[in-house]
């Protein structure tokens, strides 16, 4: 593809816009397996992500064993029950109807961490804002997410968890901070509208809250 003035053709921009619109946080997966070559191709997108000081602080744990998955699922269910109790009547009823993880169905499950103690990058850009390493991992996850969607796969970000318990269950180094637990697989369906919006939990903003100083 030849680029003029560093811009991409209009057709490419339209496809990119569509990809971002149908990215979606997936919780309803089919149980058929993910092609390993496709998964590895999508994971390689992580290496294209920017990172503060070129620290590349992302660390990936593939959760494959029955024991590890059972522990992660139990963790989610306990945290989910606690969250349900925190809501008042009407909101609790709505919360109880939400499907907030695909951990029972998703064939691929990953815990992605930030190595807060990495020496790579020599702390460039992270001395005054160490959280920049974690933001770098989130950026990497976003590229992974888009790569998956382009391959017809979906990703579900599970955040209803006790991270300390998960860290113990997965036996990760003390300096690693959990960014998220991710379910990957073939989605049952894809929509341009977030499921939480479809179910009346919250509405998406249609304008950016930009302030001028």
C-alpha positions as CSV (number, residue, x, y, z in Angstrom):
1,X,0.0,0.0,0.0
2,X,1.5,3.3,-1.1
3,X,1.0,6.2,1.4
4,X,0.7,9.8,0.4
5,X,1.5,12.4,3.0
6,X,1.5,9.6,5.6
7,X,-2.2,9.2,5.2
8,X,-4.2,6.0,4.5
9,X,-6.8,5.7,1.7
10,X,-10.4,6.5,2.6
11,X,-11.5,2.9,2.2
12,X,-8.9,1.8,4.8
13,X,-10.1,4.6,7.2
14,X,-13.7,3.4,6.9
15,X,-12.6,-0.2,7.6
16,X,-10.6,1.0,10.6
17,X,-13.6,3.0,11.9
18,X,-15.8,-0.1,11.5
19,X,-13.2,-2.3,13.3
20,X,-13.3,0.1,16.3
21,X,-17.1,0.2,16.4
22,X,-17.5,-3.6,16.5
23,X,-14.6,-4.2,18.9
24,X,-17.0,-4.9,21.8
25,X,-16.3,-6.4,25.2
26,X,-17.4,-10.0,24.6
27,X,-18.9,-12.2,27.4
28,X,-20.8,-14.7,25.3
29,X,-18.5,-17.2,23.5
30,X,-18.9,-20.3,21.5
31,X,-16.8,-23.1,22.9
32,X,-15.0,-24.2,19.7
33,X,-11.2,-23.8,19.8
34,X,-9.2,-20.9,18.6
35,X,-6.6,-21.6,15.9
36,X,-3.2,-21.4,17.6
37,X,-1.5,-19.7,14.7
38,X,-4.2,-17.0,14.6
39,X,-3.9,-16.5,18.4
40,X,-0.1,-16.1,18.2
41,X,-0.5,-13.7,15.3
42,X,-2.9,-11.5,17.4
43,X,-0.6,-11.7,20.4
44,X,2.3,-10.4,18.3
45,X,0.4,-7.1,18.0
46,X,1.3,-6.5,21.6
47,X,4.9,-6.1,20.6
48,X,3.9,-3.2,18.3
49,X,2.5,-1.2,21.2
50,X,4.2,1.9,22.5
51,X,5.6,1.7,26.0
52,X,7.1,4.3,28.3
53,X,10.9,4.4,27.9
54,X,10.6,1.3,25.7
55,X,10.1,-0.6,28.9
56,X,7.7,-3.2,27.4
57,X,6.4,-4.1,30.8
58,X,3.6,-6.5,29.7
59,X,3.7,-10.0,31.2
60,X,1.3,-12.6,30.0
61,X,0.1,-15.7,31.9
62,X,-1.8,-18.2,29.8
63,X,-4.4,-19.9,32.2
64,X,-4.8,-23.4,30.8
65,X,-4.9,-25.9,33.6
66,X,-8.3,-27.0,35.1
67,X,-7.0,-26.0,38.6
68,X,-6.0,-22.5,37.6
69,X,-9.2,-21.9,35.7
70,X,-11.3,-23.2,38.6
71,X,-9.5,-20.9,41.0
72,X,-10.0,-17.9,38.7
73,X,-13.7,-18.7,38.2
74,X,-14.2,-19.1,42.0
75,X,-12.5,-15.7,42.5
76,X,-14.9,-14.1,40.0
77,X,-18.0,-15.6,41.5
78,X,-17.1,-14.5,45.0
79,X,-16.3,-10.9,43.8
80,X,-19.5,-10.9,41.7
81,X,-21.6,-11.9,44.7
82,X,-20.1,-9.1,46.8
83,X,-20.7,-6.6,44.0
84,X,-24.3,-7.6,43.8
85,X,-24.8,-7.0,47.5
86,X,-23.4,-3.5,47.1
87,X,-26.3,-2.3,44.9
88,X,-29.8,-1.2,46.0
89,X,-32.9,-3.0,44.9
90,X,-33.5,-1.8,41.4
91,X,-29.9,-1.7,40.4
92,X,-29.3,-5.1,42.1
93,X,-32.0,-6.6,39.9
94,X,-30.4,-5.3,36.8
95,X,-26.9,-6.3,38.0
96,X,-28.1,-9.9,38.6
97,X,-29.2,-10.2,34.9
98,X,-25.8,-9.2,33.6
99,X,-23.4,-11.7,32.2
100,X,-20.0,-10.3,33.3
101,X,-17.6,-13.0,32.2
102,X,-17.2,-15.8,29.6
103,X,-14.9,-17.8,31.9
104,X,-17.0,-20.9,31.6
105,X,-17.0,-21.0,27.8
106,X,-13.9,-19.1,26.5
107,X,-11.3,-21.6,25.2
108,X,-8.4,-19.1,25.7
109,X,-7.9,-17.3,29.0
110,X,-5.1,-14.9,29.8
111,X,-4.0,-12.9,32.8
112,X,-2.0,-9.9,31.7
113,X,0.2,-8.1,34.1
114,X,2.5,-5.1,34.3
115,X,5.9,-5.6,35.7
116,X,6.2,-2.6,37.9
117,X,9.8,-3.5,38.8
118,X,11.2,-3.9,35.3
119,X,14.6,-2.4,34.7
120,X,14.1,-2.2,31.0
121,X,13.7,1.4,29.9
122,X,15.8,2.6,32.8
123,X,12.8,4.4,34.3
124,X,12.6,6.9,31.4
125,X,9.2,8.6,31.7
126,X,8.3,6.6,34.7
127,X,10.2,8.2,37.5
128,X,7.6,10.9,38.1
129,X,4.6,8.9,36.8
130,X,5.3,5.1,37.4
131,X,1.8,4.4,36.5
132,X,2.8,5.0,32.9
133,X,4.1,1.4,32.7
134,X,0.5,0.2,33.4
135,X,-0.9,2.6,30.9
136,X,1.5,1.1,28.4
137,X,0.1,-2.4,29.0
138,X,-3.4,-1.2,28.5
139,X,-2.3,0.2,25.2
140,X,-0.9,-3.2,24.3
141,X,-4.1,-4.9,25.3
142,X,-6.0,-2.5,23.0
143,X,-3.9,-3.5,20.0
144,X,-4.4,-7.2,20.9
145,X,-8.1,-6.6,21.1
146,X,-8.3,-5.0,17.7
147,X,-6.2,-7.7,16.1
148,X,-8.5,-10.4,17.6
149,X,-11.6,-8.6,16.2
150,X,-10.0,-8.3,12.8
151,X,-9.6,-12.1,12.8
152,X,-13.2,-12.7,13.8
153,X,-12.4,-13.3,17.4
154,X,-13.6,-11.6,20.6
155,X,-12.1,-10.5,23.9
156,X,-13.8,-10.1,27.2
157,X,-12.1,-8.1,30.0
158,X,-13.0,-9.5,33.4
159,X,-12.4,-7.0,36.2
160,X,-14.7,-8.4,38.8
161,X,-11.9,-10.1,40.7
162,X,-9.7,-10.0,43.7
163,X,-6.3,-9.3,42.1
164,X,-4.3,-10.3,45.2
165,X,-6.0,-13.7,45.3
166,X,-5.5,-14.3,41.6
167,X,-1.8,-13.4,42.0
168,X,-1.5,-16.0,44.7
169,X,-3.4,-18.6,42.7
170,X,-1.2,-18.0,39.6
171,X,1.9,-17.7,41.7
172,X,3.2,-14.6,39.9
173,X,6.1,-12.4,41.1
174,X,5.4,-9.8,43.8
175,X,6.3,-6.9,41.5
176,X,3.6,-7.7,38.9
177,X,0.4,-5.8,38.9
178,X,-2.8,-7.3,37.4
179,X,-4.1,-5.3,34.5
180,X,-6.9,-7.7,33.6
181,X,-8.1,-11.3,33.1
182,X,-9.1,-11.8,29.5
183,X,-11.3,-14.4,27.8
184,X,-10.7,-15.0,24.1
185,X,-12.8,-17.0,21.7
186,X,-15.4,-16.9,18.9
187,X,-18.2,-14.6,19.9
188,X,-21.8,-15.8,19.7
189,X,-22.6,-12.5,18.0
190,X,-21.2,-9.0,17.5
191,X,-23.1,-5.7,17.8
192,X,-22.1,-2.1,17.3
193,X,-24.0,-1.3,20.5
194,X,-22.4,-2.2,23.9
195,X,-24.3,-5.0,25.7
196,X,-24.5,-2.9,28.9
197,X,-26.3,-0.2,26.8
198,X,-28.6,-2.8,25.3
199,X,-29.6,-4.0,28.7
200,X,-30.2,-0.5,30.1
201,X,-27.3,-0.5,32.6
202,X,-25.7,2.7,31.2
203,X,-25.8,4.9,28.1
204,X,-22.8,5.8,26.0
205,X,-21.9,9.4,25.6
206,X,-22.3,10.8,22.1
207,X,-20.0,13.7,22.6
208,X,-16.5,14.1,24.1
209,X,-16.3,15.9,27.4
210,X,-13.6,18.3,26.4
211,X,-12.8,21.3,28.6
212,X,-10.8,24.4,27.5
213,X,-8.4,25.9,30.0
